[in-house]
Amino acid sequence: MSNPIRVLHFADTHIGMENYGRTDPQTGLSSRVTDFLRRLDDICQYAEQHEADLVIFAGDAFKTRQPNPTYQREFAHRIRDLSRLAPVVLLVGNHDLPPTQLKASSIEIYDTLQVPNVWVANDYDYRIFETRRGPVVVAAAPYPVRARLLADDKVAGLTIAETDDLLQRVMMETIEDLAQRADVYDMPRLLTGHFTVGGAVMGSERNIMLGRDLVVPLSALADPRWDYVALGHIHKHQNLTHGQPGSPPVVYSGSIERIDFGEEGDPKGFCWVELARGETIWAFIELEKVRPFVTLRADLTKAANPTDRAVKLIGQYDLREAIVRLIFDLLPETEARLNENILRDELKRAGVFQVAAIRKQVEQPTRARLGASPEGLTPPELLERYLISKEVPPERRRELLDAAAGIFERRDDEARL
């Protein structure tokens, strides 16, 4: 393969995500916002060291559609650095869209100012970029907005399900049109999109998505007329055409930092692509300094000294700079002997960045749990009561309560902001 074009593909930076952070008095920024900005710095450094020819950002620059000026400034510094190295494509994701159709998107300013070497891809279109290693076709499929793709007269009288089916067909036709237009060029071809693809494994983005989500069939993208499909929107890195000879890599790079405990075990990073017609190779580059999320759990229902048991559990792990939550199964009598202050001191000595929660799942007699008044119960306790009333087995009950814990914790964090 001669002179492959070096492409750096990343997505879902979500600048402004502040879960489990604290304010840095020197910068005024949340420490978690700083985490995301540092990962962006790592990406910029890699692009420079490896002489990237093209940078694809596949959407969702900020957490909200109306980011504050400080977040916009910090993101702009990094885009400026990247654009000095190579052409940069900024795809419009759902979090980049304006709250109303007539307002500007959060990244439109780069177009307005005609920032050199930056294309804000807010329409279904393509461009040819002349890179240092040759030309490449880049086609863009931004987040599908119903009002933009479907005329009012087309959806009049349709149900929600019928409207969704129509939107999916229109989206597939739009992607097919882009493939036909790109196919006339004898050069490497890349499609970048921001949407959900059928078969993709979801992550925590389910909790921060805005509105209903269109699902595009994989068959619309696994098209040999493309040499690489660079996707954003799903936070979990994955190659949807793995093991499918003849199909291009259809890849979600994933988000660049962990957002919550739903992404606890997920590696975070970006994709490095050597793009060539019919011979593309690529690799996922894992970012090394991503903030660790760690869950420690133990059954302390029979512990004579639950605090000692919990302290020993903490000592078994390297928790430096980690966001940690503790989940304990307890009985009323063991809960009374569990000293949270000692546990917090031990976590502090272990160098923990933030204690997300110390959650106690106390087994109560069934009659007492179901007969008690709901006033004053916490949301986890109310959920547990409901699951007990439905006779959900204890093992499954714990799984559901663990899954719900992250939602309750995010709600509490947002309420404090």
C-alpha positions in Angstrom: 0.0 0.0 0.0 1.7 3.3 -1.1 1.2 6.6 0.6 -1.9 5.8 2.7 -3.6 8.9 4.0 -3.2 9.3 7.8 -6.5 10.0 9.4 -7.2 10.7 13.1 -10.9 9.9 14.0 -12.4 10.9 17.3 -15.8 12.0 18.6 -18.0 12.8 21.6 -15.8 15.1 23.6 -18.8 16.4 25.5 -16.9 19.4 27.0 -18.9 20.5 30.0 -19.6 17.1 31.6 -19.0 17.7 35.3 -20.1 14.4 36.9 -18.2 13.8 40.1 -16.0 16.9 39.7 -15.0 19.7 41.9 -14.1 23.3 41.1 -10.4 24.0 40.5 -9.8 27.4 42.2 -7.0 28.3 39.8 -9.0 27.8 36.6 -12.5 28.0 37.8 -13.3 24.9 35.8 -14.7 21.6 37.1 -11.9 19.1 37.5 -13.9 16.7 35.3 -14.1 19.3 32.5 -10.3 19.5 32.8 -10.2 15.7 32.4 -11.9 15.9 29.0 -9.7 18.9 27.9 -6.5 16.9 28.8 -7.7 14.0 26.7 -8.1 16.4 23.8 -4.6 17.6 24.4 -3.4 14.0 24.2 -5.1 13.6 20.9 -3.6 16.8 19.5 -0.2 15.7 20.6 -0.6 12.3 18.9 -1.8 14.0 15.7 1.3 16.2 15.6 3.8 13.4 16.5 2.4 11.0 13.9 1.9 13.7 11.1 -1.9 13.4 10.6 -3.1 14.3 7.1 -6.7 14.6 8.1 -8.7 15.0 11.3 -12.3 13.8 11.6 -14.3 14.9 14.6 -17.6 12.9 14.4 -19.8 15.1 16.5 -20.9 16.2 19.9 -18.4 18.8 21.0 -20.2 19.9 24.2 -22.5 18.4 26.8 -25.2 20.9 26.0 -26.5 22.7 22.9 -25.7 26.1 24.5 -22.2 25.8 26.0 -20.8 28.6 28.1 -18.1 30.8 26.4 -15.3 29.3 28.5 -16.0 25.8 27.2 -16.2 27.2 23.7 -12.9 28.9 24.1 -11.1 25.8 25.4 -12.5 23.6 22.6 -11.5 26.3 20.0 -7.8 26.3 21.3 -7.6 22.6 20.5 -9.3 22.8 17.1 -6.9 25.7 16.2 -3.9 23.4 17.0 -5.3 20.6 15.0 -6.2 22.8 12.0 -2.5 23.9 11.9 -1.5 20.3 11.3 -4.1 19.1 8.8 -7.6 19.7 7.5 -10.3 19.3 10.2 -13.8 18.1 9.6 -16.3 19.1 12.4 -19.4 17.0 12.0 -22.6 18.3 13.6 -23.9 15.9 16.3 -27.2 16.0 18.2 -25.6 17.9 21.1 -24.2 20.5 18.6 -27.6 21.3 17.2 -29.3 24.6 18.1 -32.3 24.5 20.4 -34.4 25.9 17.5 -34.0 25.7 13.8 -33.2 29.4 13.2 -30.4 29.6 15.8 -26.8 28.8 15.2 -25.2 25.5 16.3 -22.5 25.5 18.9 -19.7 24.9 16.3 -21.1 27.1 13.5 -18.8 30.0 14.5 -15.9 28.2 12.7 -17.8 28.5 9.4 -18.9 32.1 10.1 -15.3 33.2 10.7 -14.1 31.0 7.8 -11.4 29.4 10.0 -8.8 28.0 7.6 -8.6 24.3 7.2 -11.9 23.6 9.1 -15.1 22.3 7.5 -18.2 22.5 9.7 -20.2 19.6 8.1 -23.8 20.6 8.9 -25.3 19.2 5.7 -25.3 15.9 3.7 -22.5 16.8 1.4 -19.0 15.9 0.4 -15.6 17.6 -0.2 -12.3 16.7 -1.7 -9.3 17.4 0.5 -5.8 17.7 -0.8 -3.6 16.3 1.9 0.2 16.0 2.0 -0.2 12.3 1.0 -2.8 12.8 -1.7 -6.4 13.6 -2.2 -9.4 12.1 -0.3 -13.2 12.3 -0.6 -14.9 13.0 2.7 -18.7 12.7 2.8 -20.7 13.9 5.8 -23.9 12.7 7.4 -24.7 14.9 10.4 -27.3 13.9 13.0 -30.6 13.4 11.2 -33.2 16.1 12.1 -36.7 15.2 11.2 -37.7 18.7 10.3 -34.8 19.0 8.0 -35.2 15.7 6.1 -39.0 15.4 6.0 -41.3 18.1 4.6 -44.4 18.8 6.5 -46.7 17.5 3.7 -44.8 14.2 3.8 -45.6 13.5 7.5 -49.1 14.9 7.7 -51.4 12.3 9.1 -48.6 9.8 9.8 -48.2 8.1 13.2 -44.9 8.4 15.1 -43.9 4.9 14.0 -44.7 5.7 10.4 -42.8 8.9 10.6 -39.8 7.1 12.0 -39.9 4.5 9.2 -40.1 7.2 6.6 -37.2 9.1 8.1 -35.1 5.9 8.1 -35.8 5.3 4.4 -34.9 8.9 3.6 -31.7 8.6 5.5 -30.8 5.5 3.7 -31.5 7.2 0.4 -29.4 10.1 1.4 -26.4 7.9 2.3 -26.8 6.0 -1.0 -26.7 9.4 -2.8 -23.5 10.3 -1.1 -21.9 7.0 -2.0 -22.9 7.4 -5.7 -21.4 10.9 -5.7 -18.2 9.8 -4.1 -17.9 6.7 -6.3 -16.9 8.8 -9.4 -13.6 9.7 -7.8 -10.6 7.4 -8.1 -9.2 8.1 -4.7 -9.8 7.0 -1.0 -13.3 7.7 0.3 -14.4 8.3 3.8 -17.9 8.7 5.2 -18.4 10.3 8.6 -21.8 10.1 10.4 -23.4 10.9 13.8 -26.3 8.6 14.5 -27.2 5.1 15.9 -26.4 2.1 13.7 -28.4 -1.1 14.0 -26.5 -3.7 16.1 -24.3 -1.1 17.9 -23.8 -1.8 21.6 -25.0 1.2 23.7 -23.2 2.8 26.6 -24.1 5.7 29.0 -25.1 7.9 26.1 -28.6 6.6 26.5 -28.8 8.8 29.6 -27.8 12.0 27.8 -29.4 11.6 24.4 -31.7 14.4 23.3 -35.0 13.3 21.8 -35.9 10.1 20.0 -33.1 8.4 18.1 -33.1 7.2 14.5 -31.5 3.8 13.8 -29.7 3.4 10.5 -29.3 -0.2 9.2 -25.7 -1.3 9.0 -26.3 -2.4 5.4 -26.5 1.3 4.4 -22.9 1.8 5.6 -21.2 -1.5 5.0 -20.6 -0.5 1.4 -17.3 -1.2 -0.4 -17.6 2.2 -2.1 -16.4 3.6 1.2 -12.9 2.8 2.6 -13.7 3.8 6.1 -16.8 5.0 8.0 -16.0 7.2 10.9 -18.9 7.3 13.4 -19.8 9.3 16.5 -22.8 9.3 18.9 -22.3 5.9 20.6 -19.8 6.2 23.5 -18.6 2.6 23.3 -15.8 2.0 20.8 -16.6 -0.8 18.3 -16.1 -1.9 14.8 -19.5 -3.0 13.4 -18.1 -4.8 10.4 -15.5 -6.9 12.2 -15.2 -10.2 10.5 -17.0 -9.2 7.4 -14.7 -9.5 4.4 -15.4 -7.0 1.6 -16.9 -4.4 3.9 -15.1 -1.2 5.0 -14.5 -0.7 8.7 -17.6 0.9 10.2 -16.2 2.3 13.5 -17.4 4.2 16.5 -14.3 5.7 18.0 -16.2 6.1 21.3 -16.1 9.0 23.7 -12.7 10.3 24.9 -13.4 10.1 28.7 -15.6 8.1 31.0 -18.8 9.9 31.9 -20.1 7.7 34.7 -20.1 4.1 36.1 -21.9 2.8 33.1 -18.6 3.2 31.3 -16.5 1.9 34.1 -14.8 -0.9 32.2 -14.8 0.7 28.7 -11.4 1.7 27.2 -11.4 5.3 25.9 -9.5 6.7 23.0 -9.6 7.5 19.2 -8.9 5.8 15.9 -5.8 6.1 13.8 -6.5 5.2 10.2 -4.2 4.6 7.2 -6.7 5.2 4.4 -6.2 3.7 1.0 -8.6 2.7 -1.8 -9.6 -0.9 -0.9 -6.7 -1.4 1.5 -7.5 0.6 4.6 -6.0 -0.5 7.9 -6.8 1.1 11.3 -6.2 0.8 15.0 -7.9 2.0 18.2 -5.5 4.1 20.2 -6.3 3.8 23.9 -5.8 7.0 26.0 -3.7 6.1 29.0 -4.7 8.7 31.5 -8.5 8.4 31.4 -10.1 8.9 34.8 -10.7 5.5 36.5 -14.2 4.6 37.8 -14.1 1.8 40.3 -17.0 0.0 42.1 -16.2 -2.0 45.2 -18.9 -4.2 46.6 -19.1 -6.7 49.4 -21.7 -8.8 51.3 -21.4 -7.7 54.9 -24.6 -9.3 56.1 -22.6 -11.8 58.3 -19.6 -9.7 59.1 -18.8 -9.4 62.8 -16.9 -6.2 62.1 -18.2 -4.8 58.8 -16.0 -1.7 59.0 -12.8 -3.8 59.2 -14.0 -5.9 56.3 -14.7 -2.8 54.2 -11.3 -1.3 55.0 -9.5 -4.5 54.0 -11.5 -4.4 50.7 -10.3 -0.9 50.0 -6.7 -1.8 50.7 -6.8 -4.5 48.0 -7.1 -2.0 45.1 -5.1 0.8 43.6 -7.6 3.7 43.9 -5.3 6.6 43.2 -7.1 9.4 41.3 -10.1 7.1 40.9 -13.8 8.0 41.2 -15.0 5.3 43.6 -18.4 4.0 44.9 -18.9 1.4 47.6 -21.9 -0.9 47.6 -22.5 -3.1 50.6 -25.2 -5.7 51.4 -26.1 -5.3 55.1 -28.5 -6.4 57.7 -29.9 -3.8 60.2 -27.5 -4.9 62.9 -24.4 -4.9 60.6 -25.4 -1.5 59.2 -25.3 -0.1 62.7 -21.7 -1.3 63.1 -20.5 0.2 59.8 -18.6 3.4 60.3 -18.7 5.6 57.2 -16.3 8.2 58.5 -13.6 5.6 58.9 -14.2 4.4 55.3 -14.0 7.9 53.9 -10.7 8.5 55.8 -9.4 5.3 54.4 -10.4 6.3 50.8 -8.7 9.6 51.3 -5.5 7.9 52.4 -5.8 5.7 49.3 -5.6 8.8 47.1 -9.2 8.6 45.8 -10.2 11.5 43.5 -13.8 11.5 44.5 -16.1 9.3 46.5 -19.2 9.0 44.4 -21.3 7.1 46.9 -21.3 4.7 49.9 -24.5 2.8 49.2 -25.9 0.5 51.8 -28.4 -2.2 50.7 -30.0 -3.2 53.9 -32.0 -6.4 54.0 -35.1 -5.8 56.0 -37.8 -8.4 56.9 -40.2 -8.5 53.9 -43.2 -7.6 56.1 -41.5 -4.5 57.5 -40.2 -3.4 54.1 -43.6 -3.6 52.4 -45.6 -2.3 55.3 -43.6 0.8 56.1 -44.9 4.2 55.0 -43.2 5.5 51.8 -42.7 9.0 53.1 -39.1 9.7 53.8 -37.7 6.7 51.8 -34.9 7.4 49.3 -35.4 6.6 45.6 -33.3 3.4 45.9 -35.4 2.3 48.8 -38.6 2.9 47.0 -37.3 1.0 43.9 -36.2 -1.9 46.2 -39.7 -1.9 47.7 -41.3 -2.1 44.3 -39.0 -4.9 43.2 -39.8 -6.9 46.3 -43.5 -6.5 45.7 -43.0 -7.9 42.2 -41.1 -10.9 43.8 -37.9 -10.2 41.9 -35.2 -12.6 43.0 -32.5 -11.1 45.3 -29.7 -11.6 42.8 -31.6 -9.8 40.0 -32.8 -7.2 42.4 -29.2 -6.3 43.3 -28.3 -6.0 39.6 -31.3 -3.6 38.9 -30.4 -1.5 42.0 -26.8 -1.3 40.8 -27.9 -0.1 37.4 -30.3 2.4 38.9 -27.6 3.8 41.2 -25.8 5.7 38.5 -29.0 7.3 37.4 -29.9 8.5 40.9 -26.3 9.7 41.4 -26.3 11.7 38.1 -29.7 13.3 39.1 -28.3 14.3 42.5 -25.2 15.8 40.9 -27.2 17.8 38.4 -29.5 19.0 41.2 -26.4 20.4 43.0 -25.1 22.3 40.0 
